[in-house]
Amino acid sequence: MLLADVVAASAEVGATRSRTAKVAALARLIAAADPVETGVVVSHLSGVLPQRRLGVGWRSLSRMPEAADAPSLSVAEVDAAFTEIAGSSGSGSVATRRRLLDALLTRATAAEQDFLRDLVIGNLRQGALDGVMQPAIAQAFSVPEAAVRRAVMLSGYAAPVAEAARAGGVAALAGVDLQVGRPVRPMLASSARTVAEAVDGAGPVLVDGKLDGIRIQAHRRAGEVSLFTRSLDDITVRLPEVVEVVRELPGGDLVLDGEAIVLRPDGRPAPFQVTGARTASSADPEALRATAPVTTFLFDVLHRDGRTLLDTPAAERHAELLDLAPHLLVPRLLAADPATAQAFFDDLVAAGHEGVVVKTLDGPYAAGRRGSQWVKVKPVHTVDLVVLAVEHGSGRRRGTLSNIHLGARDPVTGGFVMLGKTFKGMSDEMLAWQTTRFRELEVADDGWVVTVRPEQVVEIAFDGLQRSSRYPAGVALRFARVLRYREDKTADQADTLQEVLRLAPQ
């Protein structure tokens, strides 16, 4: 199959808001793919690299070689080139990756170059995520969507499920099960504004502390331990002390869900960057272990001694975890009413933690899904900031100005200090409005970023601040999203850097 066919399907999906049309377009392409290319096609349309990472950053893709006039690249050729790029290491690997990348991009048309760039940097947003890709696989191979969904949860990715559905239909999908050593998609939590809203008549609930660490899925198979992140990356070598803790637990094979976090001597959590540094590929894990050891917390058990517990009620999984590792249990409370849960929330936030996750007692472990069985509650902060620049949109947002650069007012210099970016929270109407508005304020456009006069105030919600060497203030907004544009405020009425920094971790 030609890459051009995949690019055309991606454009078709991105051009419509109809879920039915998206599913149909993807199903047609997946069904038409060569059997040996099925997994790669599904991966690429899902915005996922089969190689996971290439060692190529956005700067390497900010300049493109001259594009080809006509399409000639096949999906298999692109996958082979990416595999070679990902495998380049050692002395001279940067130049080798650049040479291989240029050789590939030179054969790509302009549309194919745009697609490949977005795919590599994780910016492919044409609307073909799980909610569309899974029914497309089901439609392409005439299998039940529920069977596809469960197989994807248990195998981690859509690509191998599409291959199984093509090769063996429903029987092949039914054979996909949890395997110790292969990560499953982690269960996710929906959000509520308040603890009372999260509890909302659910009766007795488990209330877990929400820790600002690294989500870990720990597998122990025949005594060997593997650790995976929420994005299913293998970080076993980065967290040797977690490996030791899991290895020492009683019994046989295990799959556990939990959190690894660096705590200060007083028991308060260190800033997320301190914990996050433990999984940085360029860091020495043993050196970091000596300076910033992580503490292991567990909040779920998915498999124990040959028994898969995904469909077991949360109350029973809680009992299993108490029996297995009570000393590793996350801060947890069995609460019968909102007032008790609220007091627990207040104590955890005061201790420096993110908030709580409220969990129903009868809920299964719904791998990869976000539902009402888990509901997270975190304090929300809002600030009024000034837009300093805006980036050209891609995928479904191509042709708009999307990702905004945010700045706080600095009364000392009279200027603004950048604190981060966001493209979240924007409706189609807001995108259209801001595209017109920022063209009116445009100062410069380098093809990627449009610099604007710092006049437009925007109200931003965010979950907290994290230390960052990327921005001059030394901090960045976490999970920032747009609430509204403030036509009632001028830039000199925006929040100051000092007001924002009061929320920074100490």
N, C-alpha and C positions, 0 to 999 in steps of 0.2 A: 504494500500500500504506500502511496506517495504521502510525504509529509503534507503536501498541499491539500490533500483530502481532509486530514486532521485539522489543519488550520481553517479550512472552509467550514467544517462542522463547528469548530469553536466560535467562529464569527457568527454563524447562524444561531447558536445557542445564546451568545451574548447579545444578539440583536432583539430578542423577544423576552417578554416578561411572562409568557405563558409556560407554566410548568409542563403541560401536556405537550406543547411544541418542542420544548427542550428535550424531554424524554424521547420523543419520537425521532428527533434528529440524531441523538446519540445512539439510540438503538439501531438505526439504519447503518450507521458507520461501524459500530462494533460487530454487527452481524456480517458486514461485508469484509472485515479484516481477515487477513490470512491467519490461520490458526496459530502459527508460531509468533505472530505479531499482536495477538489479542491483548495480552497482558500489558505490553508497552503502550498500545493505543489507549487503553483504559487508564493507565497511569498518567500519561501525558494530558489527557482530557480532564483528569482529576486534579491537575496541577502538581503531580507528584513525580519526582525522578526515581526510577527504579534503582539508581545508584545512590540514592539518598543525598549525597553531597558531591560536588565536583571540585571543590577548592577554587571556585571562580566567583569573584564578588561583582557587585554592580558597577564598580569602577572599570573593570575589564570589559564590561558590556556597554559602557557609556559611549564608546566610539565603535562604529561598525565599519567593516570593509565595504567596498562597493558591492551592491546586491546583484544577484543573477537576474537575467531578463525573464527566464522561464523556469518553472519548477522541474527539478530532476531528483531531488533527495527523497529517498525512501525512509520509512519509519525505522527499518532495520539498520540502515546506514547511520542514522542519527543516534540510535541506541548504542551501536558499536563505537562511534566516536566518543560519546559521553562516557562509556565504560573505559576507554583508553585514557581519557582526560582524568577521570576519577582515580585511575590506577597510577598516575604519575606522582612520584615522590622522590625525595632526596635532592641532591645537588642538581641545580639546573631545572627543577621541576616546574618552576613558575614560567620560565621561557618555553618549556615543552608544552605546557597547558595552553599558553598563548598561541603558539604555532598551530596546535591541533584545533583550537577554537576558531582561529582565523580561517584555516582550511575548510572547516565545516561551514562557517558563515558566508564565505565567498561563494559557495554553491547554493546558498539560500536566496530566495526572492525577498523583497522588502517586507512583505507580509509574514513570511516565514521567519525572517530575522526578528521581527517584533515578537512573534509567538515564542521563539526559542529564548529570547532575552527574558520575557516575563516568566517562562517556565523555570529557568535556571535560578532567578532571584526570588522565586516564590510569589510572584505578583500576578499570576494568571487568575483573573476573577471574571470568568465568563458565565458563572452560575452553574457549573457542573459538579457541585459538591455532592456529598452522600445522598441528600434528599432527592437528587435528580439522577445520579449515576446508578444507584442501586435499582430503582425501577427500570432504568434503561437496560441494564443487564438482564433483568427478569423478562422484559419484553423481547429483547434480542434473541433469547434462547428458549422462550416459552416455558419459564419456570416460575413458581410462586415468589412474589416479592419478599414474603416473610422468610422463605428459605435463604434467599440471597442476603437479606439483612442479618440474619443470625450467623451465616457463614462469614460475612465480612467482620462482624464483631469478634469472632473467634480466631480468624486468621490475621486480623490486623489491617489488611489492605483489600481494596476492591479487585485489583488485577488478578491475583491467583483465584479468586472466586469466579471471575469471568472465564478464566481458562477451564476451571472445573465444570462450570455450567455448560460450556461449549462441548467439552469432552464427554461428560457423563450425565448431564441433566440433573434432575432432582436427586437421584441416587448418589451422585458425586457430592452434591451440596450437603446431603444428610450425613455424609461421612466426615464432614469437617467438624472437629470438636476441639475443646481446649487441650493443648499439648504443653506439658511442663517444659519450659525452655523456649517456647515461642510466645511472644507477648500478645495479649489481647488488648483491644481498645479499652481504655479506662472508662469507668462510669463517670458521667459529668453531672453537675448540679445546675438546676435552674436558679433564678435569682428572685429574691423578695426584698422589698424596701425596709421592712421591719420584722422583728422576731415574731410579733403577734401575727403578722400576715403569713409567715412561714409555718407557724404551728397551726393556726386557723382550724381549730376543731378536730385535729388529727388524733386526739387522744394522747396517750403516752408516746413519747418520741425519744430517740437518741439525739443528743445535741453534742456534736463534736467541735472541738476547737479548730478553726481554720488557720493553719500555720503558713507563714510566708516562706516556704522552703522549696525544695525540689521534689515534685511528685515522683515516687519510685514504685515500680512494679518489680518485686523480687521473686525469682524462680529458683528453686533448689531441686535439682534432678540428680539422683544418685550421688548426693553429697556436694555436687558442684553448683555454685551460686552464680546467677546472672542477674544484672540489674538493668532496667529499662526506664526511660523517661516517659512522660505522657504522650510524646510524639513517637514513641517506640524506638528511640535511639538507644543503642547499647552503651552504657556508661559504667560497666562493671569495674574497669581498671581505675576509674576516677574516684571511687568511694570504697577503698579497702576496708575501712572500719565497719561499714554497713554489711559488706560481704561476711566479715567475721561474726557479726551479731546474728545474721540469718543462718550461717553455717552451724552455729552453736545451739540453735533451737532443737528441741526434742523431735523425734519421729523421722519420717522419711520425706518423700517429695512434697513440695510446698509451692503455692503461688500466693503472694501477699501483696496488698496494696497499702501504701503508706507515704511518709514524707521524711526527707532528710533535711536537717536544718542546723545551722551553726548557732549555738546559744552562747551568750556572754557569761562570765563567771557569776553574775547575779541572777541568771536564769532567764533574762530577757533575750528576745531574738536579736541577732545581729542583722544589719541591713541586708536586703536580698542579694546585693552584689557580692557580699562576702561568701554567702552560701553558693551563689551561682558560679563563683570563680572555681569551685571544686569540680565543675564539669567542663571547664574551658580546655580545649584540646591542646593549647600551648603551655598549659601549666604543668608543673611537676606535682603529681598527686601526693607523693610522700612528703615533699616540702610543705605543701598546703596542709596536709594532715597534721603536721607538727605545729603549725601556727593557727589553724582554724579547723579543728576536728568537728565532724558533724555528729549530731545526735539522731538516732533512728526512732521514729514513731510509726506505729501501725494502726490502721483503722478498718481493715477488712482482710478476710481470708477467702480466696477463690477456689483453692484446691488444697486438700490435706490427705496425705497417706492414701492416695489412690481414689479419693472421692472428690468429684467436682461439685462445688457448692454454689455455682452461679444462680441456680433456681431456688436455693434454700432461702427462707425468709431472713431478713436482717437480724432479727432477734436471735435466731439460731447461729448465724455466723458470728454474732457478738459473743455468744457463749463459747463457740469454738476458739475464738481469739483469746478470750479470758483464760481458757484452759491451756492454750499454747504459749502465750507470751504476755501475761498481765503486766510485766514490767516495761513493756514497750508500747502499751496502749496510749493512743492520743488522748489529751484531756477530754473526757467524755462524761456526760451526765444523762441519766434517765429522768426526763422531765414530764410531769403530768399536766402542767399548765403553762401559759405564756409568761407569767410573772417569774416563775422559777427559771425558765429559759432565758428571759431578759437579764436577770441578775447574773447568770453565768456568762452571757454575752458581754455585759458591762465589765466584769472582772477580767475576761480575756483581753478585751480591747485595752483596758488600763494596763495590762501586763505587756502590751506591745504587739499582740497578735492581730491578725486580720479581721477576725469575726468568728462566725460559727457556721456549721452546716447542719441543718435539721433533717433527720432521717426517719422515715416511717419504719415501724417494727416489722411489718409484713412484706416489705418490698424485696424483690430479688435483686441481684447484681446485674443491672441492665448495661452490659458492656457497650461502650461507645455511644450511649444514648443520654439525653438530657431530659429528665422527666420530673414528676412531682414527688418521687420517692426521696430525692435529695434536693434540698433548697438551701442556698447559701445566703447569708446576710452579712453585709459589710458596711461600715460607715462610708458615706459618700460625701465628698467635698466638691464645692463649686467655686470657680473663680472667673472673673472677667479678664480676658487677655486680648491681645492685639494680633491680627494676622500680619505676618512679615513677608510671607511668600506662599506660593501654592504650586503644586506639581500637576503636570498634565496627567489625566486619567488614562487607565489602560483597561483592556477587556471590555466589559459592559459599559465602563465609564469613559471609554475612548471618545475624544471630542469634547470632554468637559474639563474643567479645572477642579481637581479633587482634593488631594492630600494637603492640608493646610499646615504651615509652620507657625508656631505659637510663641508669643513673646510677652514677658511681664515688663511693666514700666519701671525704669530705673531713675528715680528722682535726682540722683547724684549727677549722672551724665546727661539727663534729659532724653536718653534713648530708650531702647528696649533690649531685653536679654532673652534669647531663645530658650525655651524649656521643653521643646518636643514637637511632635507632629501628630496629626490624626486624620483619618478618613472615615471614622465611625460616626454613626448617628445621623448621617445625611440622607434625606429623602431625595427622590428624583426632582421634586420641586425645588428643594434647597440647592441641589447641584446646579440646576439651570440658573437659579438666581445668583449663586456665587460666581458662576462662570462669567456672567455679564458684569457683575459688580467688580470682580478683580481685574477684568480687562480694562475697566475704567480707571483702576488704580495702578495699572501696569507701569513699571519702570524699566524692566529688562526681561527678556525671554531667551534662555539659552537652549530651548528645545526640550528641556526636562523640567526646569524650575522657572516659574514666573515670579520675579521680585516685584513687590507692590509697595506703594506708599503706606506707611503704618498708620492707617486711619480707621480700619474696620474693627470694631470690638465684637468678640464672640464669647458667649457663656459656655464654659467647659466643665463637665463633670469628670472627676477622676477618683481613683481609689486610694491614692497616696503618692508619695514621692520616693524616688530611688536615687542613690548617688550615681553620677554619670560624669565621666571625663570627656564625653562627646560634646557637652554643652558648657558654655562659659560660666554659668551659675553653679556648676558642679552637681546639679540635680536634674532629673527629668520626671515628667508626669507619667504615672502608671495607669494604663487602660483609660486614656483620655477619650472622651466622645463629646460631640457637639450637642448642646441642648437647644440653643437658638442664637441667632445674630441679634445684637443689641443696637437697634437704631436709635435708642434713647440715650446712648452714652457716646461720648467722644473719647478719643485715645487717651487724653490726659485724665480721664476718669477711670481708666482700667486699674486693676489691682497692681500694686507695686511688687517688686522682687522680694522685698523684706516681708511683706504680708504672706507671700507664697512660702517663703523659706521657713516660716514658723511651723509649717507642717512637715518639714524635712526630718528624717531619722536622726537621732542624736547619737 
